[in-house]
Amino acid sequence: MALVPPFSTTGIGSLPHLLAPEACDLILRTFDVPFWPQLPRRSFRESMIVQYSEGMPYVRVNEGDQTVWVTRDLSDELERFYESHNERSRIALSEDYALGLHTFLSRIRGRRFAFLKGHVTGPLTFSLGLKDNHGRYIYFDEELREIATMVLQAKARWQVDILRQHADGAIIFIDEPILSALGSSAYLGVDTGEVSRLLRAVVSAIEEAGGIPGIHCCGRADWPVVIGSGARILSFDAYEYFDTLNMYKDDVRDFLERGGYLAWGIVPTSEAIKSVDEDGLIALMRQNLEKMTKNVPSERVLRQIMLTPACGTGSLNTGETVKAFQLLFRLKEALT
């Protein structure tokens, strides 16, 4: 059974807009699978780590200094967390931390979609991006790592619930940019088995809530570990890092044979967006499709495909963002 129609377009998350209505309206008129926008330039609270920190025990946010950290103290925060959370818990994203989401929900009120997309920062990126007051990543505190994963699972479940009020299917991408850095000197203590466990935990939470789990990584990654997470959509940077995925030919073939989808991030969201054009992207996409279909039947690749920008567009300006989205639309037209 197909997840979504072939060549459906969606986006990753962040936009550079300061006004939430403008960002939401751009998304709604552009994408086959609309998604709610993160707006990190509007507020520090909408940046990738902070946005999902609300509800995490001991988290402290200083918006003025744009810092976030964890400080264990003598309060009963941890006890209260354990008392109120279990494997079915939901934690809402509040308007203070996700104005883009709440504006999006107001914009789609009364409408029905086949699919809508949400996103949650992945447990690796979150726990390796948030430090305690001693400057240590909370990943290396076993209890805090587990609590962080529980928080992220609860926020993913809540998103599934809220998006399914407006759509037949709710897709949730687990955003894990840190996967491209694992193995470097800064993260030598990160165990591959633990990476797999944490990814599977969030994937399972999304599925059990009735959602469709995907994982997004915009660089190199240990793709067999990602594929083994059970995610049904694998979102990757097909503009700059296609070959790092395609080298795992057997894993990719098995993933597609199990019904998985590849979300091809073919439109760059780096400096390359300034010079890239439609003809160049079409040629690159066809070249990459030809490479992949040497090992996987072309009808399967073309049936289980989505198109996206390579990553969020929060680092671009609004004009570059519009260009990226328009290129994606024209690419779909050329390929279908």
N, C-alpha and C positions, 0 to 999 in steps of 0.2 A: 504494500500500500504506500502510495507516494506521500511524503511529508508535505511538500509544497509543489506547485507547478514548476517545471524546469525553467531555469533562467530568472526566477523571481529575484527581485532586487531588495536589499535592505542595507542598513548602515550599522556601524559599530557602536557609537555612543555619543562621544563629545562633539559639540559644535562651538564655534567661537563667538556666538551671538551674546549680547548683553540683555536682550529682550526676549523672554521666553515665548511669547506669542509668535514672534517672527520666526524663531527656530522651529516651532511646532508646525506652523503653516507651511514652511518650506518642505519639511519632511512629509507631511500629509499629501502634498500635491506632487511629490517626486517618486516615492517608493511603493513597490507592490506590497511589501510588509513594513508598515510604518513602525517606528520605534520612538521611545521617549528620549529627549536629549539631555545629556549632562552639560551643564553650562559653567565650567570652571573659571572662566573670565568674569562671570557675573558675581561669583561668590567662592571664596576658598572652601566653603562647606560643600560645594559641588565638585571638588577635586576627587580624584579616584579613591584615595585611601579614606579621606575624611567623610565622604558621603555615606560610607557603610559602617562608620565607627559609632554612630548613634546607637545606644543600647548596649555597647560593650562596657563591661565593668572597668572602672579605673581610668577610662579614657579622659584626657583633658585636651581641650581645643582652645588655642589663643588665635582668634581670627585676625587680630591686629598685627601680630608677629608672623602670622601664617605658619603656625606650628601645631603639631598634634603629637601626643605621646601618652604613654601609660605609666601611671604611678600607683603602685600598690600602697595602700595606707590602712589605717585601722577601722575604716568604715565597714558597714555591712553590705556593701555593693555586691560582693561575690555571693554571699549567702542568699541575698534576695534574688539574684540571677538564677541560681540553682533551684530555688523554690518555685520559680515561675516559668521555667523553660524545660521542654522535653523534645522528643523527636518529631512532634507535630506542631511545635510552636511557630507563630508568625510574628514578625516584627515589621511594622510599617516604616516606610521612608517618609519622614515628615516634610512638610512644605519648606521648613527652614533649611533642610538639607537636599531637597530635590524639587525645587520650584518647576524645573523643566517637566518632571513627571506629572505634577499636579495640574499644570497648565495643559499638558497633553490630554489628561483625562477630562478636563473641562471642554477641550476642543472636540473630543470624540463622543461626548455625551449624546445619546440618542441614535448613534450610528452603530452598525454591525460590520465586522470585518471577518474575512476568512482567517487571517493570522495577524497578530501583533507581536512585537518583540520588546523584551526587556533585557536587562543585563545586571550582572553582579560582579564585583571585583573578586577574583579567584583567591582561594585560601593561601596559596603560595605568595602571590603578589601582595596580599594584604598583610600577612604575618612577616614578610620580609621587607615590608615598606613602613611598618609601624615599629617604633622603638620604645623601650622603657626609659625611665628617667636616668638610667646609667648608660644610655646609648647602645643598648643591646637589642637586637631584633627580637620581637616577641616570639618568633618561630622557635627560638632556642629555649623558651620556657614552655615545657610540655603542657602545663595547665592552661596557660594563656593561648597557646596555639589551638588547643581543643575548643576553648571558649570562643575564640575568633571564628572557627569553622562553624560552630553552632549558630552564631549570630548571622553569618553569611547564608547558611541554610534557611534560617527563619525569614530572612529578607527575600530570598529567592521564592520561597513558598508563598509569601504575601503577594509578590508580584504576579505569580501565576494566578492566584485567586482574583486579583483586581483586573488583570488583563482579560481573563476569561469571561468577565462580565460584559465585555465588548467584542469578543472574538471567539471563533470556534476553536482556535488553537493558539496557545501562548508559547512562544519561543523565548528561552532565556539563555543568553550567551554568558559563559563564565570567562571573564576577561583576565588573561594570564600573560601579560607581557614579560614578566620576570622569568618565564620558562626559557627565554632565549639567553639568559645570563647564568643559568644554573651550570655548575661545573667550573665557573671562574673562581679565582682565589677568594673573592668575597663570600662565596657560598659553598665552600668546601665541606662544611658540616651538614649539608642538606642531603638526606638519604633518599635514593630513588624509590625505595619501597614506600616511604612516608609520602613522597610526592604522589604516588599512585593512589594511596589510601585517601588522601585529602581530596583529590580530584573526584574519585569515585563517590565520596561522601556527598559532595555538593550535587553531582550528577544525579545520584539516587534521590536526593531530596526534591529536585525539580520533577523527576519522573513520577515519584510517589504523590506529588501534589497535582499531577495531571498535566504537566508541562512538557515541552520538547527541549531537552538540554543540548546546548552547543558549547564548544570551547574555542575561544579566539586567542591566537598568538601571532603577533605581527613581526616575528623574526625567526631565527633558527630555533629548533626545539628538539627534544628527544621524542620524535613523533610516534614511535611505537608505544611509549608510555601514555601519550595523549590519546591515541586511538584506543588503547586498552582501558581507558576510563569509562567507557560505555556511552560517551556522548554520541548523539545522533547526527550532529552537524560539526564539521571541523572547519573553522574559519582561519584562513592563512593569507599571508602576503604573497600573492601570485605575481606581483610586479617585480619584486627584488629577490624573493626567497623561494621561488617555485622549485628549483632544483634540490633544495634541502629537504623538501617533502617527497619529491618524485623519486629520490634515490631509494626510498623504502617501498619498492614496487610491490612486494608481496603483502605488506601491511595495508597499503592503500587499496589494493585489489580486494583483500578480505573485508576491509571496512565497507567498501561499496557493495560487495556481494551480500553483506548483512543488512543492506538497506540504508547505509549511512549516506549523508550528503556532504559534498565539498562546497564551501562558500569561498569562491575565488575573489580575493581582494586585489583586483586587477588594476584599479585606478590608484595611483600613488597619492599619499598624503604627506609626502616629504617635499623637499625643495624641488623635486622633479616635476611637481604639478605645474610649475611656472612654464615649462617648455614642452611638456607632453602634448600630443595631439591625438585626434580620433583615429587617424589612419595608423599611427604607430601602435596604439593600444590594440586595435583590431588585429594587426599583424602579429603582435606579441601573444595575444590570447590564442590565436589559431596555431601559432608555433608551439605553445605550451600544451594545447589540447592534442596536437599531433604526437608530441613526446609521450604524454600519458596514455594515449590509446594504443601505443605499441605493446602495452602490457595488460590493459583492461579494455574489454569490448567498448567501442565508441558509443553504442546505444545506451550502455549503462552510465558512462561518464556524462553524456548529454542529457540523460533523464534525471540524474541525481546531482544537479548543479544549481548553485545560487551565485549571484554576482553582488559584490560589495566594494566599497573603497577599501584600501589596504588596512586602514586603521581609522580611529576617530579623526575628525577634522578640527579638533580644538586648537591645534597648533598652527592652523592656517588662518588667513583672514576670511572675511565673509565672501569676498569676490572669488577667492580661490576655492572656497567650499562650494559655491554655486557651480563653478567650472567643473569640479570633481563630480558633482551629482549629475550635471548635464552630460558629461562624458560617459558616465555609467549608463544613463538612459539611452544614449546613442549606440553604445556598445551592444546593449541588449537588442536593439532594433536590427543591428547588422548581423547578429548571430542567430536570430530566430526567423 
